[in-house]
Amino acid sequence: MASAAFGTVFTPHMARRSWTRPTSEGTDGWGELRIEPYGPLLLDPATSVLHYAQEVFEGLKAYAHADGSVWTFRPEANAARLDASARRMAMPCLPEGAFTEAIEALVRVDRDAVPSEADSSLYLRPFMFASEPFLGVRPSDAVEFLVIASPVGSYFSGGVKPVSIWVESEYARAGRGGTGSAKCGGNYAASMLPQVLAAERGFDQVLYLDAENLEELGGMNVFVVMDDGSIHTPTLSGSILPGITRDSLLTLARARGIDVIERRIVLSELAECLAAGRVREMFACGTAAVVTPIGRLAGEGFDVVVGDGAPGALTMSLREELTDIQYGRRPDPRGWLHRLV
Ligand SMILES: *Cc1c(COP(=O)(O)O)cnc(C)c1O
């Protein structure tokens, strides 16, 4: 299963919990957690999510350790982010602890589907959508929360390869006051066309701007390593998704004594630094691909190789430190791991 393309094979079960807007005080509207066979959902064509995209999701992984135990990474951060995304989309928050409880129940029943090959994991996709059949424009009175799981192999079969990035100056991913910091499907819908156009130009991924400032990729945060060894990443501006990988890497880098700077990164300044050879490395990060080296950056009027075009040393050592913690190969002093089985 781990050799299948990302997100195409699923485990035999799914976790599910339904919500209806409470009509009396003292209830939160959430039903019991159910574990059901994985399978299609039957939806009325008027189901609200199909029309107005009231939907949020999460992504995290379960990792098999050498002793047979199974762990996940910072699930309380994903739970908090799902709540924040849900709030932005006028959807209900889950009851306290319900997020992790659903993941635990699903991974326990589908324990045998957690792959144990090197760099493989069980990708967990919690999501919540407006399920009321209703075409009026208002928050749905019914919501479904589900968790599905997909065994995934190493994102990079045949070794980590640097990606090429097109800096997008026409299309934006998010705007001020918009939904950029919520993990919602609509942000991804808006990123499909720029991604297709970038692929036609021969690039792997798109980097979005807020006017002239760097923001992030379609589904990953971005970092720059300067020639003085300092690490820079755009400040969470409100339109950037607060990545848990981003936060974890900032913490690991600071613990190494590296100068870590969250700031506005102006594209013209970055392009000048790249041209002057002052940028040593760039990388993107997110749960699915962990840490991905950026080998080439181009946009209107510039096209430069980052560093020597090969994966950077700091990029790869941060990647190794993070994955070593996740797979139980080195100590976890911050208690980031949570045992599932
Ligand atoms: C999920 C996501 C990320 C990465 O977040 P992680 O918690 O590190 O997986 C970055 N950007 C966007 C737009 C995302 O949706």
The ligand as an ORCA input file, in Angstrom:
! r2SCAN-3c Opt
* xyz 0 1
  C      -1.421     22.535      5.843
  C      -0.743     23.703      5.225
  C       0.593     24.036      5.500
  C       1.497     23.179      6.359
  O       1.029     22.975      7.645
  P       1.616     21.769      8.510
  O       0.903     21.882      9.804
  O       3.077     22.008      8.636
  O       1.330     20.512      7.752
  C       1.110     25.183      4.931
  N       0.378     25.952      4.117
  C      -0.903     25.659      3.804
  C      -1.645     26.558      2.903
  C      -1.496     24.529      4.345
  O      -2.763     24.251      4.026
*
